[in-house]
Amino acid sequence: MAKAAQPKTDDDIAKMSFEDALEELEDIVRQLEDGSIKLDQAIGAYERGAKLKAHCEAKLTEAKTKVEKISLGPEGAEGTEPADIG
């Protein structure tokens, strides 16, 4: 028996991986671009898309910070450069 789709809430975005959030954001953009959803649905999709975008940006910033910390050795920034992610 097929599983019923869970209603999407803003709370689930915080639990999403970067890849899952990006995939859903791409789906939303595709639907908005091809006009396959009604206006009221498009407004809701746009709002969710904005939240997904913010989540993806936060995940990228977090990853960039981690990479920069890894790049910095015990001597500080000598001979290293921050990663240019983004």
N, CA, C and O atoms as a MOPAC input file, in Angstrom:
PM7 MOZYME 1SCF
protein

 N      0.83500 1    -1.17300 1     0.00000 1
 C      0.00000 1     0.00000 1     0.00000 1
 C      0.88500 1     1.24300 1     0.00000 1
 O      1.84600 1     1.30700 1     0.76700 1
 N      0.58500 1     2.22600 1    -0.83700 1
 C      1.38900 1     3.44900 1    -0.94400 1
 C      1.22300 1     4.30100 1     0.29000 1
 O      0.13600 1     4.39800 1     0.85900 1
 N      2.28900 1     4.90200 1     0.68600 1
 C      2.29300 1     5.77200 1     1.85000 1
 C      1.67200 1     7.11700 1     1.48000 1
 O      2.00600 1     7.67700 1     0.43600 1
 N      0.78400 1     7.64100 1     2.30500 1
 C      0.19200 1     8.94400 1     2.04800 1
 C      1.25900 1    10.01500 1     2.22700 1
 O      2.10200 1     9.92500 1     3.12000 1
 N      1.21400 1    11.02100 1     1.37800 1
 C      2.19800 1    12.10400 1     1.46800 1
 C      1.98500 1    12.88400 1     2.75700 1
 O      0.86000 1    13.24700 1     3.10200 1
 N      3.06000 1    13.13000 1     3.44800 1
 C      3.00500 1    13.92700 1     4.66200 1
 C      2.79700 1    15.38500 1     4.27800 1
 O      3.43400 1    15.87000 1     3.34200 1
 N      1.91500 1    16.09500 1     4.98400 1
 C      1.79200 1    17.51800 1     4.67700 1
 C      3.10300 1    18.22200 1     5.01400 1
 O      3.72200 1    17.94300 1     6.04100 1
 N      3.50900 1    19.11700 1     4.15800 1
 C      4.78100 1    19.80100 1     4.35700 1
 C      4.58300 1    20.99200 1     5.27800 1
 O      3.66500 1    21.79300 1     5.10200 1
 N      5.46100 1    21.09000 1     6.26200 1
 C      5.42300 1    22.20200 1     7.20200 1
 C      6.77100 1    22.88300 1     7.20000 1
 O      7.75500 1    22.33700 1     6.70100 1
 N      6.81200 1    24.08300 1     7.76200 1
 C      8.07800 1    24.80100 1     7.84400 1
 C      9.06100 1    24.08100 1     8.75600 1
 O     10.27200 1    24.17800 1     8.55800 1
 N      8.55500 1    23.36200 1     9.75200 1
 C      9.42600 1    22.65200 1    10.69100 1
 C     10.26700 1    21.58800 1     9.99100 1
 O     11.39700 1    21.32500 1    10.40400 1
 N      9.73500 1    20.97800 1     8.94700 1
 C     10.48800 1    19.92600 1     8.27100 1
 C     11.68900 1    20.48100 1     7.50400 1
 O     12.64300 1    19.74800 1     7.24400 1
 N     11.65700 1    21.74100 1     7.14400 1
 C     12.77400 1    22.33000 1     6.40600 1
 C     14.04000 1    22.30400 1     7.24800 1
 O     15.11600 1    21.99000 1     6.73900 1
 N     13.92400 1    22.62800 1     8.52500 1
 C     15.09300 1    22.66100 1     9.41000 1
 C     15.76900 1    21.29500 1     9.51300 1
 O     16.96500 1    21.21800 1     9.79400 1
 N     15.02800 1    20.23900 1     9.29400 1
 C     15.56200 1    18.87900 1     9.40400 1
 C     16.13800 1    18.36400 1     8.08100 1
 O     16.74900 1    17.29600 1     8.04700 1
 N     15.94600 1    19.11000 1     7.00400 1
 C     16.35100 1    18.64400 1     5.68100 1
 C     17.84600 1    18.80000 1     5.45900 1
 O     18.47800 1    19.73100 1     5.95900 1
 N     18.39200 1    17.86600 1     4.69600 1
 C     19.77600 1    18.01900 1     4.25200 1
 C     19.80000 1    19.09000 1     3.16800 1
 O     18.76700 1    19.44900 1     2.60200 1
 N     20.99400 1    19.58800 1     2.89400 1
 C     21.14600 1    20.57600 1     1.82800 1
 C     20.61800 1    20.01500 1     0.51000 1
 O     19.88500 1    20.68900 1    -0.21400 1
 N     20.99900 1    18.77600 1     0.20900 1
 C     20.62500 1    18.15800 1    -1.06600 1
 C     19.11400 1    18.00200 1    -1.20500 1
 O     18.55700 1    18.27000 1    -2.27000 1
 N     18.44700 1    17.56700 1    -0.13300 1
 C     16.99300 1    17.40100 1    -0.18300 1
 C     16.28600 1    18.74500 1    -0.34800 1
 O     15.32900 1    18.86500 1    -1.11200 1
 N     16.77000 1    19.75200 1     0.37800 1
 C     16.16700 1    21.08200 1     0.28100 1
 C     16.36000 1    21.65800 1    -1.11700 1
 O     15.44100 1    22.25100 1    -1.68300 1
 N     17.55400 1    21.48200 1    -1.67200 1
 C     17.83300 1    21.99100 1    -3.01300 1
 C     16.96300 1    21.28300 1    -4.04800 1
 O     16.44400 1    21.91600 1    -4.96700 1
 N     16.80900 1    19.98400 1    -3.90000 1
 C     15.97500 1    19.22300 1    -4.83800 1
 C     14.52500 1    19.71200 1    -4.80100 1
 O     13.89900 1    19.89100 1    -5.84600 1
 N     13.99900 1    19.92600 1    -3.60100 1
 C     12.61900 1    20.42100 1    -3.50600 1
 C     12.51600 1    21.83300 1    -4.06700 1
 O     11.53900 1    22.16500 1    -4.73800 1
 N     13.50900 1    22.65700 1    -3.79900 1
 C     13.51500 1    24.02000 1    -4.33300 1
 C     13.52200 1    23.99600 1    -5.85800 1
 O     12.81200 1    24.77700 1    -6.49300 1
 N     14.31200 1    23.11500 1    -6.44500 1
 C     14.34400 1    22.98200 1    -7.90100 1
 C     12.99200 1    22.54500 1    -8.44400 1
 O     12.56100 1    23.02300 1    -9.49300 1
 N     12.31300 1    21.63200 1    -7.73300 1
 C     10.97500 1    21.19800 1    -8.14700 1
 C      9.99200 1    22.36400 1    -8.11800 1
 O      9.18300 1    22.52500 1    -9.03200 1
 N     10.06700 1    23.16900 1    -7.07300 1
 C      9.17500 1    24.32700 1    -6.94700 1
 C      9.42200 1    25.30500 1    -8.09000 1
 O      8.47700 1    25.79400 1    -8.70900 1
 N     10.68700 1    25.58700 1    -8.36800 1
 C     11.01900 1    26.51600 1    -9.45000 1
 C     10.47300 1    25.99100 1   -10.77000 1
 O      9.90000 1    26.74900 1   -11.55100 1
 N     10.64900 1    24.69600 1   -11.02200 1
 C     10.15000 1    24.07800 1   -12.25300 1
 C      8.63600 1    24.25200 1   -12.36800 1
 O      8.13000 1    24.60900 1   -13.43200 1
 N      7.90700 1    24.00000 1   -11.27000 1
 C      6.45000 1    24.13700 1   -11.28100 1
 C      6.02900 1    25.58200 1   -11.52000 1
 O      5.08200 1    25.84400 1   -12.26200 1
 N      6.73000 1    26.51200 1   -10.89100 1
 C      6.39400 1    27.92700 1   -11.07900 1
 C      6.68700 1    28.37600 1   -12.51000 1
 O      5.91600 1    29.13500 1   -13.09800 1
 N      7.78700 1    27.91200 1   -13.05800 1
 C      8.16000 1    28.31400 1   -14.41400 1
 C      7.21800 1    27.75800 1   -15.47600 1
 O      6.90600 1    28.44000 1   -16.45200 1
 N      6.76500 1    26.51900 1   -15.28700 1
 C      5.90200 1    25.94200 1   -16.32300 1
 C      4.41400 1    26.19000 1   -16.06800 1
 O      3.56900 1    25.77400 1   -16.86100 1
 N      4.09500 1    26.86700 1   -14.96200 1
 C      2.70200 1    27.23200 1   -14.68900 1
 C      1.80300 1    26.04000 1   -14.41200 1
 O      0.60600 1    26.09100 1   -14.69300 1
 N      2.35800 1    24.98000 1   -13.87100 1
 C      1.57900 1    23.75800 1   -13.64500 1
 C      0.76500 1    23.78800 1   -12.35000 1
 O      0.07100 1    22.82300 1   -12.03300 1
 N      0.84600 1    24.88200 1   -11.60600 1
 C      0.06000 1    24.97600 1   -10.37500 1
 C     -0.76700 1    26.25800 1   -10.39600 1
 O     -0.41500 1    27.23500 1   -11.05500 1
 N     -1.87100 1    26.22800 1    -9.65900 1
 C     -2.78000 1    27.37600 1    -9.60500 1
 C     -2.15200 1    28.50700 1    -8.79200 1
 O     -1.19100 1    28.30000 1    -8.05100 1
 N     -2.70900 1    29.69300 1    -8.94400 1
 C     -2.15100 1    30.88700 1    -8.33200 1
 C     -1.99800 1    30.76000 1    -6.82000 1
 O     -0.93700 1    31.07600 1    -6.28400 1
 N     -3.04000 1    30.30200 1    -6.12400 1
 C     -2.92900 1    30.19600 1    -4.65900 1
 C     -1.87100 1    29.17700 1    -4.25200 1
 O     -1.18200 1    29.36600 1    -3.24900 1
 N     -1.73900 1    28.10700 1    -5.01600 1
 C     -0.69400 1    27.12300 1    -4.76100 1
 C      0.67400 1    27.71200 1    -5.08000 1
 O      1.65400 1    27.42600 1    -4.39200 1
 N      0.74100 1    28.53100 1    -6.11900 1
 C      2.00500 1    29.14500 1    -6.51900 1
 C      2.50700 1    30.08900 1    -5.42800 1
 O      3.70700 1    30.15200 1    -5.16300 1
 N      1.60300 1    30.81100 1    -4.80500 1
 C      1.99300 1    31.72400 1    -3.73000 1
 C      2.58200 1    30.93100 1    -2.56600 1
 O      3.63300 1    31.29100 1    -2.03500 1
 N      1.91200 1    29.86100 1    -2.17200 1
 C      2.41700 1    29.00000 1    -1.10100 1
 C      3.74400 1    28.35600 1    -1.47200 1
 O      4.64300 1    28.24800 1    -0.63800 1
 N      3.86500 1    27.92800 1    -2.72800 1
 C      5.09800 1    27.30700 1    -3.19100 1
 C      6.23200 1    28.32400 1    -3.18700 1
 O      7.36000 1    27.98800 1    -2.82700 1
 N      5.94800 1    29.55600 1    -3.58200 1
 C      6.96100 1    30.60200 1    -3.58800 1
 C      7.44800 1    30.87900 1    -2.16700 1
 O      8.64700 1    31.03400 1    -1.93300 1
 N      6.50700 1    30.94000 1    -1.22000 1
 C      6.87000 1    31.17600 1     0.18700 1
 C      7.74900 1    30.03900 1     0.71000 1
 O      8.75200 1    30.28000 1     1.38100 1
 N      7.36500 1    28.80200 1     0.40000 1
 C      8.17100 1    27.65700 1     0.83800 1
 C      9.53300 1    27.68000 1     0.14600 1
 O     10.55400 1    27.37400 1     0.76300 1
 N      9.54400 1    28.04000 1    -1.12000 1
 C     10.79800 1    28.13300 1    -1.85000 1
 C     11.75300 1    29.13800 1    -1.22600 1
 O     12.95900 1    28.90000 1    -1.15900 1
 N     11.20900 1    30.26000 1    -0.77000 1
 C     12.05000 1    31.26800 1    -0.11500 1
 C     12.65300 1    30.70500 1     1.17200 1
 O     13.81000 1    30.97900 1     1.48900 1
 N     11.87800 1    29.92800 1     1.90600 1
 C     12.37800 1    29.31700 1     3.14400 1
 C     13.42000 1    28.23600 1     2.83500 1
 O     14.41800 1    28.10700 1     3.54400 1
 N     13.18200 1    27.47300 1     1.78400 1
 C     14.15700 1    26.46000 1     1.36800 1
 C     15.46300 1    27.11900 1     0.92800 1
 O     16.54700 1    26.62900 1     1.24600 1
 N     15.36000 1    28.22100 1     0.20100 1
 C     16.54600 1    28.95400 1    -0.24300 1
 C     17.34100 1    29.44000 1     0.95900 1
 O     18.56400 1    29.30300 1     0.99100 1
 N     16.66400 1    30.00000 1     1.93800 1
 C     17.35100 1    30.48200 1     3.14400 1
 C     18.02700 1    29.32200 1     3.87400 1
 O     19.14000 1    29.46700 1     4.37900 1
 N     17.35900 1    28.18100 1     3.92800 1
 C     17.92800 1    26.99400 1     4.57500 1
 C     19.18500 1    26.53800 1     3.83700 1
 O     20.19400 1    26.22400 1     4.46800 1
 N     19.12900 1    26.50000 1     2.50700 1
 C     20.29000 1    26.09700 1     1.71200 1
 C     21.44800 1    27.06900 1     1.92500 1
 O     22.59700 1    26.65100 1     2.06500 1
 N     21.14300 1    28.35600 1     1.94800 1
 C     22.19700 1    29.34500 1     2.17500 1
 C     22.84000 1    29.16300 1     3.54600 1
 O     24.05700 1    29.28200 1     3.68300 1
 N     22.02500 1    28.87200 1     4.56300 1
 C     22.55500 1    28.65400 1     5.91100 1
 C     23.45400 1    27.41500 1     5.94100 1
 O     24.51100 1    27.42100 1     6.57200 1
 N     23.01900 1    26.35000 1     5.25000 1
 C     23.82700 1    25.12900 1     5.19200 1
 C     25.15700 1    25.38300 1     4.48600 1
 O     26.19100 1    24.86700 1     4.91100 1
 N     25.14200 1    26.17100 1     3.41500 1
 C     26.37400 1    26.49500 1     2.70500 1
 C     27.30800 1    27.33300 1     3.57400 1
 O     28.51900 1    27.11200 1     3.57900 1
 N     26.75600 1    28.28300 1     4.30100 1
 C     27.56200 1    29.10700 1     5.19700 1
 C     28.18800 1    28.24800 1     6.28300 1
 O     29.35600 1    28.42500 1     6.63100 1
 N     27.41000 1    27.32100 1     6.81500 1
 C     27.91900 1    26.39500 1     7.83500 1
 C     29.06700 1    25.55700 1     7.27400 1
 O     30.09200 1    25.38100 1     7.93100 1
 N     28.89200 1    25.04900 1     6.07200 1
 C     29.93200 1    24.23900 1     5.43900 1
 C     31.18000 1    25.07800 1     5.17300 1
 O     32.30000 1    24.61400 1     5.38800 1
 N     30.99000 1    26.30600 1     4.70800 1
 C     32.11700 1    27.18900 1     4.43500 1
 C     32.90900 1    27.45500 1     5.71400 1
 O     34.14000 1    27.44100 1     5.69800 1
 N     32.21500 1    27.69400 1     6.80200 1
 C     32.86800 1    27.93500 1     8.09400 1
 C     33.68100 1    26.72400 1     8.52200 1
 O     34.80400 1    26.86500 1     9.00500 1
 N     33.11600 1    25.53700 1     8.34600 1
 C     33.83300 1    24.31400 1     8.71200 1
 C     35.09200 1    24.14000 1     7.86500 1
 O     36.14300 1    23.76100 1     8.38200 1
 N     34.98600 1    24.41500 1     6.58000 1
 C     36.13900 1    24.28100 1     5.69200 1
 C     37.21800 1    25.28300 1     6.08200 1
 O     38.40200 1    24.94800 1     6.10200 1
 N     36.81600 1    26.50100 1     6.39000 1
 C     37.78600 1    27.51300 1     6.79400 1
 C     38.49100 1    27.11100 1     8.08900 1
 O     39.69300 1    27.33600 1     8.23400 1
 N     37.75600 1    26.52000 1     9.02900 1
 C     38.37000 1    26.07500 1    10.27900 1
 C     39.35700 1    24.94100 1    10.02200 1
 O     40.41300 1    24.88000 1    10.65100 1
 N     39.02200 1    24.06100 1     9.11500 1
 C     39.92300 1    22.95800 1     8.77000 1
 C     41.17700 1    23.51400 1     8.10200 1
 O     42.28400 1    23.03100 1     8.34300 1
 N     40.99500 1    24.53400 1     7.26200 1
 C     42.11700 1    25.12800 1     6.53200 1
 C     43.08300 1    25.84700 1     7.45700 1
 O     44.27100 1    25.95300 1     7.15300 1
 N     42.58400 1    26.34300 1     8.58700 1
 C     43.43900 1    27.05800 1     9.52200 1
 C     44.14100 1    26.05100 1    10.41800 1
 O     43.49500 1    25.28300 1    11.13000 1
 N     45.44500 1    26.06000 1    10.37900 1
 C     46.21800 1    25.15100 1    11.20900 1
 C     46.40100 1    25.72300 1    12.59300 1
 O     45.84500 1    26.77400 1    12.91400 1
 N     47.17200 1    25.04700 1    13.41300 1
 C     47.40500 1    25.51300 1    14.77800 1
 C     48.12000 1    26.85600 1    14.83300 1
 O     48.05500 1    27.54800 1    15.84900 1
 N     48.80300 1    27.23400 1    13.75100 1
 C     49.51300 1    28.51200 1    13.69700 1
 C     48.62400 1    29.65100 1    13.20900 1
 O     49.10200 1    30.77200 1    13.03800 1
 N     47.36100 1    29.38700 1    12.98400 1
 C     46.47000 1    30.44000 1    12.49400 1
 C     46.37800 1    30.41200 1    10.98800 1
 O     46.37700 1    29.34000 1    10.38200 1
 N     46.30000 1    31.58600 1    10.37200 1
 C     46.03400 1    31.69200 1     8.93900 1
 C     47.29100 1    31.66500 1     8.08200 1
 O     47.19100 1    31.84700 1     6.86900 1
 N     48.48100 1    31.44300 1     8.66200 1
 C     49.70400 1    31.43900 1     7.87100 1
 C     49.65000 1    30.40900 1     6.76300 1
 O     49.44200 1    29.22100 1     7.00600 1
 N     49.84200 1    30.88500 1     5.53700 1
 C     49.91500 1    29.98900 1     4.40100 1
 C     48.59500 1    29.36600 1     3.98200 1
 O     48.58500 1    28.46500 1     3.14300 1
 N     47.49000 1    29.81700 1     4.53800 1
 C     46.19700 1    29.26100 1     4.14000 1
 C     45.31000 1    30.39600 1     3.65400 1
 O     45.51400 1    31.56400 1     3.98400 1
 N     44.32600 1    30.01400 1     2.86400 1
 C     43.34000 1    30.97000 1     2.38900 1
 C     41.96300 1    30.38400 1     2.63800 1
 O     41.77400 1    29.17500 1     2.50100 1
 N     40.98500 1    31.22700 1     3.00600 1
 C     39.62200 1    30.71100 1     3.19100 1
 C     39.09500 1    30.13400 1     1.88500 1
 O     39.41200 1    30.62800 1     0.80300 1
 N     38.30800 1    29.10800 1     1.99300 1
 C     37.71500 1    28.49400 1     0.80300 1
 C     36.70000 1    29.45500 1     0.19800 1
 O     35.99100 1    30.15400 1     0.92200 1
 N     36.63200 1    29.48900 1    -1.12900 1
 C     35.66800 1    30.33800 1    -1.82300 1
 C     34.49300 1    29.47300 1    -2.25600 1
 O     34.40800 1    29.04900 1    -3.40800 1
 N     33.57300 1    29.21600 1    -1.30000 1
 C     32.38700 1    28.40700 1    -1.56900 1
 C     31.21200 1    29.35900 1    -1.66200 1
 O     31.05200 1    30.23000 1    -0.80600 1
 N     30.40700 1    29.21100 1    -2.66300 1
 C     29.21900 1    30.04100 1    -2.68700 1
 C     29.01300 1    30.67200 1    -3.93900 1
 O     28.04000 1    31.40900 1    -4.10600 1

